[in-house]
Amino acid sequence: MAAEVVIKDNIMVPGMKCEHCVMNVRKALSMVSGVKGAEVDLDLKKVEVTFDPAKVQLGKLIEAIEKAGYEAFPG
Ligand SMILES: [Cu+2]
């Protein structure tokens, strides 16, 4: 079995105001295939996403956050 490759990348989500927003963003990301985890820093409005680059790219992750109703861009 080949070792799984994952990378981490940051996405800025300035519209996150509270824990509810954090939950929405985490949930949106968790539903994307290839996402392994998401650490949200509410103070910095930053999301560090861990994902498998063979399965999903940053643009797709940003799109998922936008669909949840939040502006998002690479951080
Ligand atoms: Cu909120």
N, CA, C, O and the ligand as a Tripos MOL2 file, in Angstrom:
@<TRIPOS>MOLECULE
protein
  301   299    76     0     0
PROTEIN
NO_CHARGES

@<TRIPOS>ATOM
      1 N           0.8460   -1.1980    0.0000 N.3       1 MET1
      2 CA          0.0000    0.0000    0.0000 C.3       1 MET1
      3 C           0.8760    1.2400    0.0000 C.2       1 MET1
      4 O           1.7710    1.3820    0.8340 O.2       1 MET1
      5 N           0.6170    2.1210   -0.9240 N.am      2 ALA2
      6 CA          1.4030    3.3430   -1.0220 C.3       2 ALA2
      7 C           1.0760    4.2900    0.1330 C.2       2 ALA2
      8 O          -0.0610    4.3700    0.5990 O.2       2 ALA2
      9 N           2.0890    4.9860    0.5660 N.am      3 ALA3
     10 CA          1.8710    5.9740    1.6250 C.3       3 ALA3
     11 C           0.9850    7.1010    1.1050 C.2       3 ALA3
     12 O           1.1290    7.5550   -0.0300 O.2       3 ALA3
     13 N           0.0930    7.5270    1.9380 N.am      4 GLU4
     14 CA         -0.8200    8.5890    1.5290 C.3       4 GLU4
     15 C          -0.1200    9.9400    1.6140 C.2       4 GLU4
     16 O           0.5280   10.2630    2.6090 O.2       4 GLU4
     17 N          -0.2650   10.7120    0.5570 N.am      5 VAL5
     18 CA          0.3430   12.0420    0.5340 C.3       5 VAL5
     19 C          -0.7210   13.0720    0.8770 C.2       5 VAL5
     20 O          -1.7730   13.1220    0.2400 O.2       5 VAL5
     21 N          -0.4510   13.8800    1.8670 N.am      6 VAL6
     22 CA         -1.3720   14.9760    2.1670 C.3       6 VAL6
     23 C          -0.5780   16.2750    2.2550 C.2       6 VAL6
     24 O           0.5870   16.2870    2.6520 O.2       6 VAL6
     25 N          -1.2320   17.3550    1.8800 N.am      7 ILE7
     26 CA         -0.5980   18.6550    2.0440 C.3       7 ILE7
     27 C          -1.5190   19.5620    2.8640 C.2       7 ILE7
     28 O          -2.7120   19.2980    3.0180 O.2       7 ILE7
     29 N          -0.9280   20.6320    3.3810 N.am      8 LYS8
     30 CA         -1.6970   21.6130    4.1420 C.3       8 LYS8
     31 C          -1.6370   22.9440    3.4130 C.2       8 LYS8
     32 O          -0.5900   23.3500    2.9080 O.2       8 LYS8
     33 N          -2.7800   23.6110    3.3680 N.am      9 ASP9
     34 CA         -2.8060   24.9270    2.7430 C.3       9 ASP9
     35 C          -3.7700   25.8180    3.5180 C.2       9 ASP9
     36 O          -4.6960   25.3340    4.1700 O.2       9 ASP9
     37 N          -3.5410   27.1170    3.4380 N.am     10 ASN10
     38 CA         -4.3740   28.0570    4.1820 C.3      10 ASN10
     39 C          -5.3870   28.7530    3.2890 C.2      10 ASN10
     40 O          -5.0970   29.1140    2.1490 O.2      10 ASN10
     41 N          -6.5690   28.9300    3.8320 N.am     11 ILE11
     42 CA         -7.6160   29.6860    3.1540 C.3      11 ILE11
     43 C          -8.1030   30.7510    4.1270 C.2      11 ILE11
     44 O          -8.3700   30.4670    5.2940 O.2      11 ILE11
     45 N          -8.2130   31.9830    3.6300 N.am     12 MET12
     46 CA         -8.7250   33.0680    4.4580 C.3      12 MET12
     47 C         -10.2410   33.1710    4.2710 C.2      12 MET12
     48 O         -10.7470   33.1770    3.1490 O.2      12 MET12
     49 N         -10.9480   33.2510    5.3980 N.am     13 VAL13
     50 CA        -12.4070   33.3880    5.3540 C.3      13 VAL13
     51 C         -12.7910   34.5510    6.2820 C.2      13 VAL13
     52 O         -13.1570   34.3400    7.4380 O.2      13 VAL13
     53 N         -12.6990   35.7890    5.7520 N.am     14 PRO14
     54 CA        -12.8910   36.9690    6.6080 C.3      14 PRO14
     55 C         -14.3000   37.0840    7.1960 C.2      14 PRO14
     56 O         -14.5050   37.7910    8.1830 O.2      14 PRO14
     57 N         -15.2730   36.3900    6.5920 N.am     15 GLY15
     58 CA        -16.6570   36.5120    7.0570 C.3      15 GLY15
     59 C         -16.9920   35.6710    8.2760 C.2      15 GLY15
     60 O         -18.1180   35.7340    8.7720 O.2      15 GLY15
     61 N         -16.0450   34.8850    8.7720 N.am     16 MET16
     62 CA        -16.3240   34.0670    9.9580 C.3      16 MET16
     63 C         -16.3630   34.9530   11.2050 C.2      16 MET16
     64 O         -15.3900   35.6330   11.5320 O.2      16 MET16
     65 N         -17.5210   34.9290   11.8980 N.am     17 LYS17
     66 CA        -17.6920   35.8130   13.0510 C.3      17 LYS17
     67 C         -17.8090   35.0670   14.3730 C.2      17 LYS17
     68 O         -17.5260   35.6310   15.4300 O.2      17 LYS17
     69 N         -18.2200   33.8160   14.3230 N.am     18 CYS18
     70 CA        -18.4700   33.0940   15.5750 C.3      18 CYS18
     71 C         -18.2980   31.5920   15.3660 C.2      18 CYS18
     72 O         -17.9750   31.1320   14.2710 O.2      18 CYS18
     73 N         -18.5220   30.8430   16.4410 N.am     19 GLU19
     74 CA        -18.3380   29.3960   16.3770 C.3      19 GLU19
     75 C         -19.2900   28.7360   15.3830 C.2      19 GLU19
     76 O         -19.0000   27.6750   14.8300 O.2      19 GLU19
     77 N         -20.4260   29.3840   15.1720 N.am     20 HIS20
     78 CA        -21.3820   28.8410   14.2080 C.3      20 HIS20
     79 C         -20.8120   28.9010   12.7920 C.2      20 HIS20
     80 O         -20.9610   27.9610   12.0110 O.2      20 HIS20
     81 N         -20.1660   30.0030   12.4760 N.am     21 CYS21
     82 CA        -19.5050   30.1370   11.1770 C.3      21 CYS21
     83 C         -18.4050   29.0810   11.0370 C.2      21 CYS21
     84 O         -18.2630   28.4430    9.9940 O.2      21 CYS21
     85 N         -17.6360   28.9160   12.1080 N.am     22 VAL22
     86 CA        -16.5600   27.9260   12.1050 C.3      22 VAL22
     87 C         -17.1230   26.5510   11.7850 C.2      22 VAL22
     88 O         -16.5530   25.7980   10.9960 O.2      22 VAL22
     89 N         -18.2500   26.2390   12.4090 N.am     23 MET23
     90 CA        -18.8920   24.9450   12.1930 C.3      23 MET23
     91 C         -19.3550   24.7950   10.7380 C.2      23 MET23
     92 O         -19.1860   23.7390   10.1290 O.2      23 MET23
     93 N         -19.9350   25.8580   10.1980 N.am     24 ASN24
     94 CA        -20.3920   25.8310    8.7980 C.3      24 ASN24
     95 C         -19.2340   25.5610    7.8400 C.2      24 ASN24
     96 O         -19.3410   24.7530    6.9180 O.2      24 ASN24
     97 N         -18.1360   26.2530    8.0820 N.am     25 VAL25
     98 CA        -16.9720   26.1170    7.2000 C.3      25 VAL25
     99 C         -16.3610   24.7230    7.3310 C.2      25 VAL25
    100 O         -16.0160   24.0910    6.3330 O.2      25 VAL25
    101 N         -16.2310   24.2520    8.5700 N.am     26 ARG26
    102 CA        -15.6620   22.9140    8.7830 C.3      26 ARG26
    103 C         -16.5330   21.8500    8.1260 C.2      26 ARG26
    104 O         -16.0300   20.9050    7.5180 O.2      26 ARG26
    105 N         -17.8460   22.0180    8.2550 N.am     27 LYS27
    106 CA        -18.7770   21.0510    7.6850 C.3      27 LYS27
    107 C         -18.6910   21.0450    6.1640 C.2      27 LYS27
    108 O         -18.6680   19.9840    5.5400 O.2      27 LYS27
    109 N         -18.6440   22.2410    5.5690 N.am     28 ALA28
    110 CA        -18.5610   22.3470    4.1060 C.3      28 ALA28
    111 C         -17.3050   21.6590    3.5820 C.2      28 ALA28
    112 O         -17.3380   20.9710    2.5610 O.2      28 ALA28
    113 N         -16.1910   21.8560    4.3020 N.am     29 LEU29
    114 CA        -14.9370   21.2430    3.8710 C.3      29 LEU29
    115 C         -14.9510   19.7330    4.0740 C.2      29 LEU29
    116 O         -14.4270   18.9840    3.2500 O.2      29 LEU29
    117 N         -15.5510   19.2930    5.1710 N.am     30 SER30
    118 CA        -15.5440   17.8630    5.4830 C.3      30 SER30
    119 C         -16.3180   17.0540    4.4430 C.2      30 SER30
    120 O         -16.1000   15.8520    4.2950 O.2      30 SER30
    121 N         -17.2310   17.7280    3.7180 N.am     31 MET31
    122 CA        -18.0250   17.0150    2.7190 C.3      31 MET31
    123 C         -17.3110   16.8880    1.3810 C.2      31 MET31
    124 O         -17.8040   16.2220    0.4700 O.2      31 MET31
    125 N         -16.1420   17.5300    1.2620 N.am     32 VAL32
    126 CA        -15.3750   17.4510    0.0170 C.3      32 VAL32
    127 C         -14.4650   16.2260    0.0640 C.2      32 VAL32
    128 O         -13.6950   16.0380    1.0060 O.2      32 VAL32
    129 N         -14.5730   15.4110   -0.9600 N.am     33 SER33
    130 CA        -13.7440   14.2090   -1.0440 C.3      33 SER33
    131 C         -12.2720   14.5790   -1.1120 C.2      33 SER33
    132 O         -11.8810   15.4340   -1.9070 O.2      33 SER33
    133 N         -11.4470   13.9370   -0.2790 N.am     34 GLY34
    134 CA        -10.0200   14.2080   -0.2720 C.3      34 GLY34
    135 C          -9.5710   15.0770    0.8870 C.2      34 GLY34
    136 O          -8.3770   15.1880    1.1650 O.2      34 GLY34
    137 N         -10.5460   15.7030    1.5700 N.am     35 VAL35
    138 CA        -10.2030   16.5400    2.7220 C.3      35 VAL35
    139 C         -10.0140   15.6600    3.9600 C.2      35 VAL35
    140 O         -10.8610   14.8300    4.2910 O.2      35 VAL35
    141 N          -8.8790   15.8650    4.6320 N.am     36 LYS36
    142 CA         -8.5530   15.0500    5.8080 C.3      36 LYS36
    143 C          -8.8250   15.7860    7.1090 C.2      36 LYS36
    144 O          -9.0450   15.1640    8.1490 O.2      36 LYS36
    145 N          -8.8100   17.0980    7.0500 N.am     37 GLY37
    146 CA         -9.0410   17.8510    8.2730 C.3      37 GLY37
    147 C          -9.0150   19.3450    8.0050 C.2      37 GLY37
    148 O          -8.5140   19.7970    6.9760 O.2      37 GLY37
    149 N          -9.5640   20.1070    8.9480 N.am     38 ALA38
    150 CA         -9.5620   21.5560    8.8280 C.3      38 ALA38
    151 C          -9.4310   22.1690   10.2130 C.2      38 ALA38
    152 O         -10.2450   21.9180   11.1020 O.2      38 ALA38
    153 N          -8.3810   22.9860   10.3810 N.am     39 GLU39
    154 CA         -8.1750   23.6960   11.6360 C.3      39 GLU39
    155 C          -8.5310   25.1580   11.4090 C.2      39 GLU39
    156 O          -7.9600   25.8170   10.5400 O.2      39 GLU39
    157 N          -9.4760   25.6590   12.1930 N.am     40 VAL40
    158 CA         -9.9350   27.0310   11.9940 C.3      40 VAL40
    159 C          -9.3970   27.9320   13.1000 C.2      40 VAL40
    160 O          -9.5240   27.6240   14.2850 O.2      40 VAL40
    161 N          -8.7940   29.0560   12.6950 N.am     41 ASP41
    162 CA         -8.4020   30.0960   13.6470 C.3      41 ASP41
    163 C          -9.3620   31.2620   13.4540 C.2      41 ASP41
    164 O          -9.2400   32.0410   12.5090 O.2      41 ASP41
    165 N         -10.3100   31.3630   14.3650 N.am     42 LEU42
    166 CA        -11.3670   32.3740   14.2280 C.3      42 LEU42
    167 C         -10.8110   33.8010   14.3380 C.2      42 LEU42
    168 O         -11.2900   34.7060   13.6550 O.2      42 LEU42
    169 N          -9.8120   33.9990   15.1870 N.am     43 ASP43
    170 CA         -9.2420   35.3360   15.3500 C.3      43 ASP43
    171 C          -8.5510   35.8130   14.0770 C.2      43 ASP43
    172 O          -8.6720   36.9740   13.6860 O.2      43 ASP43
    173 N          -7.8260   34.9020   13.4400 N.am     44 LEU44
    174 CA         -7.1000   35.2590   12.2210 C.3      44 LEU44
    175 C          -7.9550   35.0760   10.9680 C.2      44 LEU44
    176 O          -7.5260   35.4160    9.8650 O.2      44 LEU44
    177 N          -9.1740   34.5340   11.1420 N.am     45 LYS45
    178 CA        -10.0790   34.2510    9.9970 C.3      45 LYS45
    179 C          -9.4000   33.3150    8.9980 C.2      45 LYS45
    180 O          -9.5410   33.4630    7.7840 O.2      45 LYS45
    181 N          -8.6700   32.3600    9.5400 N.am     46 LYS46
    182 CA         -7.8570   31.4850    8.7040 C.3      46 LYS46
    183 C          -8.2520   30.0310    8.9050 C.2      46 LYS46
    184 O          -8.5380   29.5930   10.0190 O.2      46 LYS46
    185 N          -8.2590   29.2880    7.7930 N.am     47 VAL47
    186 CA         -8.5500   27.8570    7.8600 C.3      47 VAL47
    187 C          -7.3660   27.1030    7.2670 C.2      47 VAL47
    188 O          -6.9900   27.3220    6.1160 O.2      47 VAL47
    189 N          -6.7860   26.2160    8.0620 N.am     48 GLU48
    190 CA         -5.7080   25.3740    7.5510 C.3      48 GLU48
    191 C          -6.3130   24.0230    7.1960 C.2      48 GLU48
    192 O          -6.7590   23.2690    8.0610 O.2      48 GLU48
    193 N          -6.3130   23.7410    5.8910 N.am     49 VAL49
    194 CA         -6.9410   22.5100    5.4250 C.3      49 VAL49
    195 C          -5.8780   21.4750    5.0990 C.2      49 VAL49
    196 O          -4.8880   21.7770    4.4330 O.2      49 VAL49
    197 N          -6.0880   20.2560    5.5720 N.am     50 THR50
    198 CA         -5.2210   19.1310    5.2270 C.3      50 THR50
    199 C          -5.9640   18.2910    4.2000 C.2      50 THR50
    200 O          -7.0890   17.8520    4.4410 O.2      50 THR50
    201 N          -5.3270   18.0690    3.0510 N.am     51 PHE51
    202 CA         -6.0240   17.3280    2.0040 C.3      51 PHE51
    203 C          -5.0770   16.5360    1.1110 C.2      51 PHE51
    204 O          -3.8670   16.7630    1.0870 O.2      51 PHE51
    205 N          -5.6660   15.6110    0.3890 N.am     52 ASP52
    206 CA         -4.9350   14.7760   -0.5640 C.3      52 ASP52
    207 C          -4.9350   15.4880   -1.9180 C.2      52 ASP52
    208 O          -5.9820   15.5770   -2.5600 O.2      52 ASP52
    209 N          -3.7730   16.0000   -2.3690 N.am     53 PRO53
    210 CA         -3.7260   16.7910   -3.5960 C.3      53 PRO53
    211 C          -4.0460   15.9860   -4.8620 C.2      53 PRO53
    212 O          -4.2980   16.5570   -5.9230 O.2      53 PRO53
    213 N          -4.0330   14.6650   -4.7360 N.am     54 ALA54
    214 CA         -4.3880   13.8300   -5.8890 C.3      54 ALA54
    215 C          -5.9010   13.7910   -6.0700 C.2      54 ALA54
    216 O          -6.4010   13.4670   -7.1480 O.2      54 ALA54
    217 N          -6.6160   14.1220   -5.0140 N.am     55 LYS55
    218 CA         -8.0790   14.0370   -5.0590 C.3      55 LYS55
    219 C          -8.7780   15.3850   -5.1480 C.2      55 LYS55
    220 O          -9.8760   15.4880   -5.6950 O.2      55 LYS55
    221 N          -8.1420   16.4120   -4.6110 N.am     56 VAL56
    222 CA         -8.8260   17.6990   -4.5680 C.3      56 VAL56
    223 C          -7.7970   18.8380   -4.5970 C.2      56 VAL56
    224 O          -6.6900   18.7010   -4.0780 O.2      56 VAL56
    225 N          -8.1780   19.9470   -5.2060 N.am     57 GLN57
    226 CA         -7.2860   21.1010   -5.2770 C.3      57 GLN57
    227 C          -7.8720   22.2690   -4.4840 C.2      57 GLN57
    228 O          -9.0490   22.2900   -4.1230 O.2      57 GLN57
    229 N          -6.9960   23.2330   -4.2360 N.am     58 LEU58
    230 CA         -7.3720   24.3780   -3.4050 C.3      58 LEU58
    231 C          -8.6200   25.0970   -3.9300 C.2      58 LEU58
    232 O          -9.4750   25.5130   -3.1490 O.2      58 LEU58
    233 N          -8.7160   25.2380   -5.2490 N.am     59 GLY59
    234 CA         -9.8620   25.9390   -5.8340 C.3      59 GLY59
    235 C         -11.1860   25.3000   -5.4600 C.2      59 GLY59
    236 O         -12.1820   25.9870   -5.2370 O.2      59 GLY59
    237 N         -11.1830   23.9910   -5.3960 N.am     60 LYS60
    238 CA        -12.3880   23.2440   -5.0390 C.3      60 LYS60
    239 C         -12.7730   23.4830   -3.5680 C.2      60 LYS60
    240 O         -13.9530   23.5410   -3.2210 O.2      60 LYS60
    241 N         -11.7660   23.6190   -2.7330 N.am     61 LEU61
    242 CA        -12.0050   23.8610   -1.3060 C.3      61 LEU61
    243 C         -12.5840   25.2540   -1.1000 C.2      61 LEU61
    244 O         -13.4950   25.4520   -0.2970 O.2      61 LEU61
    245 N         -12.0430   26.2080   -1.8340 N.am     62 ILE62
    246 CA        -12.5440   27.5860   -1.7670 C.3      62 ILE62
    247 C         -13.9920   27.6340   -2.2500 C.2      62 ILE62
    248 O         -14.8370   28.3130   -1.6670 O.2      62 ILE62
    249 N         -14.2520   26.9060   -3.3160 N.am     63 GLU63
    250 CA        -15.6000   26.8420   -3.8690 C.3      63 GLU63
    251 C         -16.5870   26.2860   -2.8330 C.2      63 GLU63
    252 O         -17.7060   26.7840   -2.7070 O.2      63 GLU63
    253 N         -16.1720   25.2660   -2.1060 N.am     64 ALA64
    254 CA        -17.0400   24.6540   -1.0920 C.3      64 ALA64
    255 C         -17.3890   25.6540    0.0100 C.2      64 ALA64
    256 O         -18.5200   25.6940    0.4940 O.2      64 ALA64
    257 N         -16.4010   26.4590    0.3970 N.am     65 ILE65
    258 CA        -16.6340   27.4720    1.4330 C.3      65 ILE65
    259 C         -17.5620   28.5660    0.9130 C.2      65 ILE65
    260 O         -18.4430   29.0440    1.6290 O.2      65 ILE65
    261 N         -17.3500   28.9540   -0.3460 N.am     66 GLU66
    262 CA        -18.2020   29.9810   -0.9530 C.3      66 GLU66
    263 C         -19.6500   29.5020   -1.0580 C.2      66 GLU66
    264 O         -20.5870   30.2720   -0.8490 O.2      66 GLU66
    265 N         -19.8170   28.2330   -1.3820 N.am     67 LYS67
    266 CA        -21.1610   27.6700   -1.4820 C.3      67 LYS67
    267 C         -21.8540   27.6630   -0.1220 C.2      67 LYS67
    268 O         -23.0820   27.7110   -0.0390 O.2      67 LYS67
    269 N         -21.0580   27.6030    0.9360 N.am     68 ALA68
    270 CA        -21.6220   27.6480    2.2930 C.3      68 ALA68
    271 C         -21.9850   29.0900    2.6810 C.2      68 ALA68
    272 O         -22.5730   29.3270    3.7360 O.2      68 ALA68
    273 N         -21.6230   30.0520    1.8090 N.am     69 GLY69
    274 CA        -22.0390   31.4250    2.0350 C.3      69 GLY69
    275 C         -20.9650   32.3680    2.5280 C.2      69 GLY69
    276 O         -21.2700   33.4620    3.0030 O.2      69 GLY69
    277 N         -19.6970   31.9540    2.4210 N.am     70 TYR70
    278 CA        -18.6090   32.7920    2.9290 C.3      70 TYR70
    279 C         -17.6140   33.1230    1.8170 C.2      70 TYR70
    280 O         -17.2830   32.2790    0.9850 O.2      70 TYR70
    281 N         -17.1550   34.3520    1.8240 N.am     71 GLU71
    282 CA        -16.0860   34.7310    0.9160 C.3      71 GLU71
    283 C         -14.8130   33.9890    1.3430 C.2      71 GLU71
    284 O         -14.5270   33.8620    2.5330 O.2      71 GLU71
    285 N         -14.0630   33.5070    0.3630 N.am     72 ALA72
    286 CA        -12.8420   32.7590    0.6910 C.3      72 ALA72
    287 C         -11.7950   32.9970   -0.3710 C.2      72 ALA72
    288 O         -12.1070   33.1270   -1.5550 O.2      72 ALA72
    289 N         -10.5350   33.0550    0.0690 N.am     73 PHE73
    290 CA         -9.4340   33.1830   -0.8810 C.3      73 PHE73
    291 C          -8.1630   32.5800   -0.2900 C.2      73 PHE73
    292 O          -8.0420   32.4410    0.9280 O.2      73 PHE73
    293 N          -7.2140   32.2210   -1.1600 N.am     74 PRO74
    294 CA         -5.9760   31.5940   -0.6650 C.3      74 PRO74
    295 C          -5.2710   32.4950    0.3440 C.2      74 PRO74
    296 O          -5.1670   33.7020    0.1260 O.2      74 PRO74
    297 N          -4.7870   31.9260    1.4390 N.am     75 GLY75
    298 CA         -4.1370   32.7060    2.4810 C.3      75 GLY75
    299 C          -2.6570   32.4680    2.5480 C.2      75 GLY75
    300 O          -1.9740   33.0600    3.3830 O.2      75 GLY75
    301 CU        -21.1360   33.0480   12.8760 Cu       76 CU76
@<TRIPOS>BOND
     1     1     2 1
     2     2     3 1
     3     3     4 2
     4     3     5 am
     5     5     6 1
     6     6     7 1
     7     7     8 2
     8     7     9 am
     9     9    10 1
    10    10    11 1
    11    11    12 2
    12    11    13 am
    13    13    14 1
    14    14    15 1
    15    15    16 2
    16    15    17 am
    17    17    18 1
    18    18    19 1
    19    19    20 2
    20    19    21 am
    21    21    22 1
    22    22    23 1
    23    23    24 2
    24    23    25 am
    25    25    26 1
    26    26    27 1
    27    27    28 2
    28    27    29 am
    29    29    30 1
    30    30    31 1
    31    31    32 2
    32    31    33 am
    33    33    34 1
    34    34    35 1
    35    35    36 2
    36    35    37 am
    37    37    38 1
    38    38    39 1
    39    39    40 2
    40    39    41 am
    41    41    42 1
    42    42    43 1
    43    43    44 2
    44    43    45 am
    45    45    46 1
    46    46    47 1
    47    47    48 2
    48    47    49 am
    49    49    50 1
    50    50    51 1
    51    51    52 2
    52    51    53 am
    53    53    54 1
    54    54    55 1
    55    55    56 2
    56    55    57 am
    57    57    58 1
    58    58    59 1
    59    59    60 2
    60    59    61 am
    61    61    62 1
    62    62    63 1
    63    63    64 2
    64    63    65 am
    65    65    66 1
    66    66    67 1
    67    67    68 2
    68    67    69 am
    69    69    70 1
    70    70    71 1
    71    71    72 2
    72    71    73 am
    73    73    74 1
    74    74    75 1
    75    75    76 2
    76    75    77 am
    77    77    78 1
    78    78    79 1
    79    79    80 2
    80    79    81 am
    81    81    82 1
    82    82    83 1
    83    83    84 2
    84    83    85 am
    85    85    86 1
    86    86    87 1
    87    87    88 2
    88    87    89 am
    89    89    90 1
    90    90    91 1
    91    91    92 2
    92    91    93 am
    93    93    94 1
    94    94    95 1
    95    95    96 2
    96    95    97 am
    97    97    98 1
    98    98    99 1
    99    99   100 2
   100    99   101 am
   101   101   102 1
   102   102   103 1
   103   103   104 2
   104   103   105 am
   105   105   106 1
   106   106   107 1
   107   107   108 2
   108   107   109 am
   109   109   110 1
   110   110   111 1
   111   111   112 2
   112   111   113 am
   113   113   114 1
   114   114   115 1
   115   115   116 2
   116   115   117 am
   117   117   118 1
   118   118   119 1
   119   119   120 2
   120   119   121 am
   121   121   122 1
   122   122   123 1
   123   123   124 2
   124   123   125 am
   125   125   126 1
   126   126   127 1
   127   127   128 2
   128   127   129 am
   129   129   130 1
   130   130   131 1
   131   131   132 2
   132   131   133 am
   133   133   134 1
   134   134   135 1
   135   135   136 2
   136   135   137 am
   137   137   138 1
   138   138   139 1
   139   139   140 2
   140   139   141 am
   141   141   142 1
   142   142   143 1
   143   143   144 2
   144   143   145 am
   145   145   146 1
   146   146   147 1
   147   147   148 2
   148   147   149 am
   149   149   150 1
   150   150   151 1
   151   151   152 2
   152   151   153 am
   153   153   154 1
   154   154   155 1
   155   155   156 2
   156   155   157 am
   157   157   158 1
   158   158   159 1
   159   159   160 2
   160   159   161 am
   161   161   162 1
   162   162   163 1
   163   163   164 2
   164   163   165 am
   165   165   166 1
   166   166   167 1
   167   167   168 2
   168   167   169 am
   169   169   170 1
   170   170   171 1
   171   171   172 2
   172   171   173 am
   173   173   174 1
   174   174   175 1
   175   175   176 2
   176   175   177 am
   177   177   178 1
   178   178   179 1
   179   179   180 2
   180   179   181 am
   181   181   182 1
   182   182   183 1
   183   183   184 2
   184   183   185 am
   185   185   186 1
   186   186   187 1
   187   187   188 2
   188   187   189 am
   189   189   190 1
   190   190   191 1
   191   191   192 2
   192   191   193 am
   193   193   194 1
   194   194   195 1
   195   195   196 2
   196   195   197 am
   197   197   198 1
   198   198   199 1
   199   199   200 2
   200   199   201 am
   201   201   202 1
   202   202   203 1
   203   203   204 2
   204   203   205 am
   205   205   206 1
   206   206   207 1
   207   207   208 2
   208   207   209 am
   209   209   210 1
   210   210   211 1
   211   211   212 2
   212   211   213 am
   213   213   214 1
   214   214   215 1
   215   215   216 2
   216   215   217 am
   217   217   218 1
   218   218   219 1
   219   219   220 2
   220   219   221 am
   221   221   222 1
   222   222   223 1
   223   223   224 2
   224   223   225 am
   225   225   226 1
   226   226   227 1
   227   227   228 2
   228   227   229 am
   229   229   230 1
   230   230   231 1
   231   231   232 2
   232   231   233 am
   233   233   234 1
   234   234   235 1
   235   235   236 2
   236   235   237 am
   237   237   238 1
   238   238   239 1
   239   239   240 2
   240   239   241 am
   241   241   242 1
   242   242   243 1
   243   243   244 2
   244   243   245 am
   245   245   246 1
   246   246   247 1
   247   247   248 2
   248   247   249 am
   249   249   250 1
   250   250   251 1
   251   251   252 2
   252   251   253 am
   253   253   254 1
   254   254   255 1
   255   255   256 2
   256   255   257 am
   257   257   258 1
   258   258   259 1
   259   259   260 2
   260   259   261 am
   261   261   262 1
   262   262   263 1
   263   263   264 2
   264   263   265 am
   265   265   266 1
   266   266   267 1
   267   267   268 2
   268   267   269 am
   269   269   270 1
   270   270   271 1
   271   271   272 2
   272   271   273 am
   273   273   274 1
   274   274   275 1
   275   275   276 2
   276   275   277 am
   277   277   278 1
   278   278   279 1
   279   279   280 2
   280   279   281 am
   281   281   282 1
   282   282   283 1
   283   283   284 2
   284   283   285 am
   285   285   286 1
   286   286   287 1
   287   287   288 2
   288   287   289 am
   289   289   290 1
   290   290   291 1
   291   291   292 2
   292   291   293 am
   293   293   294 1
   294   294   295 1
   295   295   296 2
   296   295   297 am
   297   297   298 1
   298   298   299 1
   299   299   300 2
@<TRIPOS>SUBSTRUCTURE
     1 MET1         2 RESIDUE 1 A MET
     2 ALA2         6 RESIDUE 1 A ALA
     3 ALA3        10 RESIDUE 1 A ALA
     4 GLU4        14 RESIDUE 1 A GLU
     5 VAL5        18 RESIDUE 1 A VAL
     6 VAL6        22 RESIDUE 1 A VAL
     7 ILE7        26 RESIDUE 1 A ILE
     8 LYS8        30 RESIDUE 1 A LYS
     9 ASP9        34 RESIDUE 1 A ASP
    10 ASN10       38 RESIDUE 1 A ASN
    11 ILE11       42 RESIDUE 1 A ILE
    12 MET12       46 RESIDUE 1 A MET
    13 VAL13       50 RESIDUE 1 A VAL
    14 PRO14       54 RESIDUE 1 A PRO
    15 GLY15       58 RESIDUE 1 A GLY
    16 MET16       62 RESIDUE 1 A MET
    17 LYS17       66 RESIDUE 1 A LYS
    18 CYS18       70 RESIDUE 1 A CYS
    19 GLU19       74 RESIDUE 1 A GLU
    20 HIS20       78 RESIDUE 1 A HIS
    21 CYS21       82 RESIDUE 1 A CYS
    22 VAL22       86 RESIDUE 1 A VAL
    23 MET23       90 RESIDUE 1 A MET
    24 ASN24       94 RESIDUE 1 A ASN
    25 VAL25       98 RESIDUE 1 A VAL
    26 ARG26      102 RESIDUE 1 A ARG
    27 LYS27      106 RESIDUE 1 A LYS
    28 ALA28      110 RESIDUE 1 A ALA
    29 LEU29      114 RESIDUE 1 A LEU
    30 SER30      118 RESIDUE 1 A SER
    31 MET31      122 RESIDUE 1 A MET
    32 VAL32      126 RESIDUE 1 A VAL
    33 SER33      130 RESIDUE 1 A SER
    34 GLY34      134 RESIDUE 1 A GLY
    35 VAL35      138 RESIDUE 1 A VAL
    36 LYS36      142 RESIDUE 1 A LYS
    37 GLY37      146 RESIDUE 1 A GLY
    38 ALA38      150 RESIDUE 1 A ALA
    39 GLU39      154 RESIDUE 1 A GLU
    40 VAL40      158 RESIDUE 1 A VAL
    41 ASP41      162 RESIDUE 1 A ASP
    42 LEU42      166 RESIDUE 1 A LEU
    43 ASP43      170 RESIDUE 1 A ASP
    44 LEU44      174 RESIDUE 1 A LEU
    45 LYS45      178 RESIDUE 1 A LYS
    46 LYS46      182 RESIDUE 1 A LYS
    47 VAL47      186 RESIDUE 1 A VAL
    48 GLU48      190 RESIDUE 1 A GLU
    49 VAL49      194 RESIDUE 1 A VAL
    50 THR50      198 RESIDUE 1 A THR
    51 PHE51      202 RESIDUE 1 A PHE
    52 ASP52      206 RESIDUE 1 A ASP
    53 PRO53      210 RESIDUE 1 A PRO
    54 ALA54      214 RESIDUE 1 A ALA
    55 LYS55      218 RESIDUE 1 A LYS
    56 VAL56      222 RESIDUE 1 A VAL
    57 GLN57      226 RESIDUE 1 A GLN
    58 LEU58      230 RESIDUE 1 A LEU
    59 GLY59      234 RESIDUE 1 A GLY
    60 LYS60      238 RESIDUE 1 A LYS
    61 LEU61      242 RESIDUE 1 A LEU
    62 ILE62      246 RESIDUE 1 A ILE
    63 GLU63      250 RESIDUE 1 A GLU
    64 ALA64      254 RESIDUE 1 A ALA
    65 ILE65      258 RESIDUE 1 A ILE
    66 GLU66      262 RESIDUE 1 A GLU
    67 LYS67      266 RESIDUE 1 A LYS
    68 ALA68      270 RESIDUE 1 A ALA
    69 GLY69      274 RESIDUE 1 A GLY
    70 TYR70      278 RESIDUE 1 A TYR
    71 GLU71      282 RESIDUE 1 A GLU
    72 ALA72      286 RESIDUE 1 A ALA
    73 PHE73      290 RESIDUE 1 A PHE
    74 PRO74      294 RESIDUE 1 A PRO
    75 GLY75      298 RESIDUE 1 A GLY
    76 CU76       301 GROUP 0 **** ****
